Amino acid sequence: MINDPRDIQAHRIIQFGSSKRPKWTFTSPKGKDIVVPLSASMNSHDGAFLVDAAEQSLGIARVPDFLAKASLESGRLVRILKPFDMKPRGIHVIYPEARYLPHRTRALMEYLLERIVNE
């Protein structure tokens, strides 16, 4: 049973990015930060791969809700540590500086806001 963020140290970790020694920060229900140093057993820059690996019971993954939504709803994955929040990761749109923002760039930004931020 995983009841405390530190409990995940005893499990395999599937990490987004290349860090083999990530630190995940959780916030307790009382608002206290809990930093958990981990050792990743698998790394990837592909969120869909992380979800698939977690579905195959290869470890615990930290992925955005929008990537795991279908797997959670179907029961292929379960959310752990529900009372603990994790510090959100940012998502950034980077584009060249220009006097006028191209319509297609603004449309993409609005789409991302609607699909990712508001889900």
Secondary structure by P-SEA (a helix, b strand, c coil): ccccccccccccccccccccbbbbbbbcccbbbbbbbbbbccccccaaaaaaaaaacccccccccccaaaaaaacccccccccccccbbbbbbbbcccccccaaaaaaaaaaaaccccc
